Amino acid sequence: MIPSESAVLDKDLQILNRMLQAAHRSSIDIKNSYDFYILALKEMDKANMIDAYLYYDRSKYELTTAINDAKLDLRGLRTHSLRTIAFFFKLYGLYALIFGMAALLLFSYLIYRSANISTLGVPLWASFFAGLGSSTQILSGVIDDLLRKKTVVRYKRAWYTAIPLLSLIFGYIAYLIFSSGLIAFNISSENRDFSTMFICFLTGFMTNWMINRFSDISRNLDS
């Protein structure tokens, strides 16, 4: 099914809106660009697509101009400033991407170093495999956003840094539940360690989903 002209423009305007938000949070002056963005929205609501596209293009032009103006001028050479670097980091989720890669490497190293270490009968690798899973989820979320929406809509705030920490607890609990036999699996003893690692990894990967479910339960209890 071929999307309509208005649907295509609506998607483009959503991307532009996220670009404007990222620029504003990076202290880049977007007043002119934002004014034309509002005009594009109004013309699209009137089904005046020609003017809507003209205002959309002008808004993108003004945003590009604002970003270039925010760059540093070093003897005639334009180079990125802290503001423009922050803009691209926010727009493309590079903070989350770098954090996810660093966490992935850290938990991989900890799994290698803690192969024979346990706490209260629970091997530490159970928590670290969950941390590995949560780090993978952050990376996959960022990449999925970039592929589908061209910008990152998840992990725009620093709260995602708490996900790997919470996954350590969830991985510990998952190991206790799985090893206690509360959940029965018909698994041979040779494959049990591998299955436990996979369960812990999957638990970590689902940490963000579990946080949302617990939040829903908490709101229902308060209401």
C-alpha positions as CSV (number, residue, x, y, z in Angstrom):
1,M,0.0,0.0,0.0
2,I,1.5,3.4,-1.1
3,P,1.2,5.9,1.7
4,S,-0.7,9.1,1.0
5,E,1.0,12.5,0.5
6,S,-0.3,13.7,3.8
7,A,1.0,10.6,5.6
8,V,4.4,11.0,4.2
9,L,4.6,14.7,5.2
10,D,3.2,13.9,8.6
11,K,6.1,11.4,9.1
12,D,8.6,13.9,7.9
13,L,7.2,16.5,10.3
14,Q,7.5,14.1,13.2
15,I,11.2,13.6,12.4
16,L,11.6,17.4,12.0
17,N,9.9,17.9,15.4
18,R,12.4,15.5,17.1
19,M,15.3,17.4,15.4
20,L,13.9,20.7,16.7
21,Q,13.6,19.3,20.2
22,A,17.2,17.9,20.1
23,A,18.5,21.3,18.8
24,H,16.5,23.2,21.5
25,R,17.9,21.0,24.3
26,S,21.4,21.7,22.8
27,S,20.9,25.5,23.2
28,I,20.7,26.1,19.4
29,D,18.4,28.9,18.4
30,I,15.5,27.3,16.5
31,K,13.0,30.2,16.5
32,N,12.9,30.7,12.8
33,S,12.8,27.0,12.0
34,Y,10.1,26.4,14.6
35,D,7.9,29.2,13.2
36,F,7.9,27.6,9.7
37,Y,7.3,24.2,11.3
38,I,4.1,25.5,12.9
39,L,3.1,27.0,9.6
40,A,3.6,23.6,7.8
41,L,1.4,21.9,10.4
42,K,-1.3,24.5,9.9
43,E,-1.3,24.2,6.1
44,M,-1.3,20.4,6.4
45,D,-4.4,20.6,8.6
46,K,-6.0,22.6,5.8
47,A,-5.0,19.9,3.3
48,N,-3.0,22.6,1.5
49,M,-0.1,20.2,0.7
50,I,1.9,22.5,-1.6
51,D,2.3,25.3,1.0
52,A,2.8,22.7,3.7
53,Y,5.8,21.2,1.8
54,L,7.2,24.7,1.1
55,Y,7.0,25.6,4.8
56,Y,8.5,22.2,5.8
57,D,11.4,22.7,3.4
58,R,12.0,26.3,4.7
59,S,11.9,25.0,8.3
60,K,14.6,22.4,7.5
61,Y,16.7,25.1,5.8
62,E,16.4,27.4,8.8
63,L,17.3,24.5,11.1
64,T,20.4,23.7,9.0
65,T,21.3,27.4,9.1
66,A,20.9,27.5,12.9
67,I,23.1,24.5,13.3
68,N,25.8,25.9,11.0
69,D,25.7,29.2,13.0
70,A,26.2,27.3,16.2
71,K,29.5,25.9,14.8
72,L,32.9,27.4,15.7
73,D,34.7,29.6,13.2
74,L,38.4,28.9,13.5
75,R,40.1,31.3,11.0
76,G,37.5,30.7,8.4
77,L,37.2,27.0,9.0
78,R,33.8,25.9,10.4
79,T,34.0,23.1,12.9
80,H,31.6,21.5,15.3
81,S,31.1,23.1,18.7
82,L,29.9,21.6,22.0
83,R,26.3,22.6,21.1
84,T,26.3,20.9,17.6
85,I,28.0,17.8,19.0
86,A,25.4,17.6,21.7
87,F,22.7,18.0,19.1
88,F,23.9,15.0,17.1
89,F,24.4,13.0,20.2
90,K,20.8,13.7,21.4
91,L,19.3,13.2,17.9
92,Y,20.9,9.8,17.2
93,G,21.0,8.5,20.7
94,L,24.8,8.3,20.8
95,Y,24.9,8.7,24.5
96,A,22.8,5.5,24.9
97,L,24.7,3.8,22.1
98,I,28.1,4.4,23.8
99,F,26.7,3.5,27.2
100,G,25.2,0.3,25.9
101,M,28.5,-0.8,24.2
102,A,30.5,0.1,27.3
103,A,28.1,-1.9,29.5
104,L,28.2,-4.8,27.0
105,L,32.0,-5.0,27.2
106,L,32.0,-4.6,31.0
107,F,29.6,-7.4,31.6
108,S,31.4,-9.7,29.1
109,Y,34.6,-9.1,31.1
110,L,32.9,-9.7,34.5
111,I,31.4,-13.0,33.2
112,Y,34.9,-14.1,32.2
113,R,36.4,-13.0,35.5
114,S,33.6,-14.4,37.8
115,A,33.2,-17.9,36.4
116,N,33.8,-19.5,39.8
117,I,32.5,-16.8,42.2
118,S,29.2,-17.1,43.9
119,T,27.2,-15.2,46.5
120,L,24.8,-17.1,48.8
121,G,24.9,-20.1,46.5
122,V,24.1,-18.0,43.4
123,P,27.0,-17.6,40.8
124,L,27.7,-14.0,39.9
125,W,27.6,-14.8,36.2
126,A,23.8,-15.1,36.6
127,S,23.5,-11.4,37.3
128,F,26.1,-10.5,34.7
129,F,24.4,-12.4,32.0
130,A,21.2,-10.4,32.8
131,G,23.3,-7.2,32.6
132,L,24.5,-8.5,29.2
133,G,20.9,-8.9,28.1
134,S,19.9,-5.4,29.3
135,S,22.8,-3.8,27.5
136,T,21.9,-5.7,24.3
137,Q,18.3,-4.4,24.7
138,I,19.5,-0.8,24.9
139,L,21.6,-1.2,21.8
140,S,18.8,-2.9,19.8
141,G,16.3,-0.3,20.9
142,V,18.5,2.5,19.6
143,I,19.3,0.8,16.3
144,D,15.6,-0.1,15.8
145,D,14.6,3.6,16.3
146,L,17.3,4.7,13.8
147,L,16.2,2.2,11.2
148,R,12.4,2.9,11.5
149,K,12.2,6.6,12.6
150,K,15.6,8.0,11.6
151,T,16.0,9.4,15.1
152,V,16.0,8.0,18.6
153,V,12.7,8.3,20.5
154,R,13.7,5.9,23.3
155,Y,16.5,6.5,25.8
156,K,16.4,10.3,25.5
157,R,16.9,10.7,29.2
158,A,19.5,9.3,31.5
159,W,17.1,6.9,33.2
160,Y,18.2,4.1,30.9
161,T,21.5,3.9,32.8
162,A,19.6,2.3,35.7
163,I,18.4,-0.6,33.5
164,P,21.6,-2.7,33.7
165,L,21.7,-2.1,37.5
166,L,18.2,-3.4,37.9
167,S,18.8,-6.3,35.6
168,L,21.5,-7.5,38.0
169,I,18.8,-8.0,40.6
170,F,16.4,-9.6,38.2
171,G,19.1,-12.0,36.9
172,Y,19.8,-13.0,40.5
173,I,16.1,-13.7,41.2
174,A,15.7,-15.5,37.9
175,Y,18.6,-17.9,38.8
176,L,17.0,-18.6,42.2
177,I,13.6,-19.4,40.6
178,F,15.0,-21.5,37.8
179,S,17.4,-23.5,40.0
180,S,14.9,-24.0,42.8
181,G,12.5,-26.0,40.5
182,L,9.6,-23.7,41.1
183,I,9.3,-23.6,37.3
184,A,9.7,-27.0,35.8
185,F,11.6,-27.5,32.6
186,N,12.4,-30.8,31.0
187,I,16.1,-30.1,30.5
188,S,18.9,-32.6,30.7
189,S,21.7,-31.9,33.2
190,E,24.2,-31.3,30.4
191,N,22.1,-28.4,29.0
192,R,21.0,-27.0,32.3
193,D,23.9,-24.4,32.7
194,F,23.4,-23.2,29.2
195,S,19.6,-22.9,29.7
196,T,20.2,-21.0,33.0
197,M,22.5,-18.6,31.2
198,F,19.9,-18.0,28.5
199,I,17.1,-17.5,31.0
200,C,19.2,-14.9,32.9
201,F,20.2,-13.2,29.6
202,L,16.5,-13.1,28.5
203,T,15.5,-11.7,31.9
204,G,18.0,-8.9,31.5
205,F,16.8,-8.2,27.9
206,M,13.2,-7.9,29.3
207,T,14.2,-5.6,32.2
208,N,12.7,-2.5,30.5
209,W,9.5,-4.3,29.8
210,M,9.3,-5.6,33.4
211,I,9.9,-2.0,34.8
212,N,6.9,-0.8,32.8
213,R,4.7,-3.7,34.0
214,F,5.7,-3.0,37.7
215,S,4.9,0.7,37.1
216,D,1.5,-0.2,35.9
217,I,0.9,-2.4,38.9
218,S,2.1,0.4,41.2
219,R,-0.3,2.9,39.7
220,N,-3.2,0.5,40.0
221,L,-2.4,0.0,43.7
222,D,-2.3,3.7,44.3
223,S,-5.6,4.4,42.5
